[in-house]
Amino acid sequence: MDQASDEVVPIPDVAQLRVIDKRTEDNLIGVHPDLDKVIRLAYNRSSVQFKVIEGVRTPERQRQLFSQGRTVPGKIVTKTLKSNHFVNAKTGFGHAVDVLPAPYDWKDANQFRLVAEVVKACAKELGVNVEWGGDWKFTDSPHFELKI
């Protein structure tokens, strides 16, 4: 993270808040409140608009994603049948979200990085331990999860 992203940006005035799109709102349902707060704050601070494209995920959905590139056509997008998108038995919430920055281009790594910088800064400010999938060996740039 560069030095500029460590700077705390004031919370926008309520009149300046972006209206969160319906898809993002729907996909934040059931997500852990700490991660929800981080994503909402980042949504309003990021110069790059983004949508939350997945929040809580079912085991069936995880199996579908795992099948991609293996038994069905497509690119491999996950290495596991386990997921922090599942509702955690201890907390009762999903611990992960996937985002897609605008313009919506899966190959634009820079847009994902810019969103990640803001999400990480917001998480740090709020005292929430969040990990970005873009920092992993198997890069998962859309993915953010709580580290509890």
C-alpha positions, 0 to 999 in steps of 0.5 A: 500500500502506498503512503497516500492510501494510509491517509484518513479521508473524512467521512463524506457529508450525508448529502454527498453519500452515494446511493448504494445500488440494489444489487450491492444492498441485496448482496450485503444481506447476511454479511458480517456487520464489521465487513458490511461497515468497511464495504459501505465506507469504501463504497463512498470513499473510493474514486472507483465505483464498484458493486458487491456481486456476491455476499453470502453464498450457498454450498450449491453456489460454491460447487457451481463455481468450483465446477468452472474450468473443471467439469463445465466450460469457463475459467477456474475461479476458486480452488476450494469447495470451502468458503468464507462466503458461507454463513459462519456457524459461530457468528451467523454471518457470511465473512466474505464479499466479492466486488466488481469495479467499474468499468466492469472489466475482469482483466483490469487489475488496476481497478481492483487494486485501487478499490482494494487500497480504499477497502484496506484503508477503511478497514484499518480506520475501523479496526477491522481485520480484512484480507484481500484475495488479490494478495494471495498466491492464487489471485482472487482480486474481487474477494475480501474477507474478514480475518477473525 
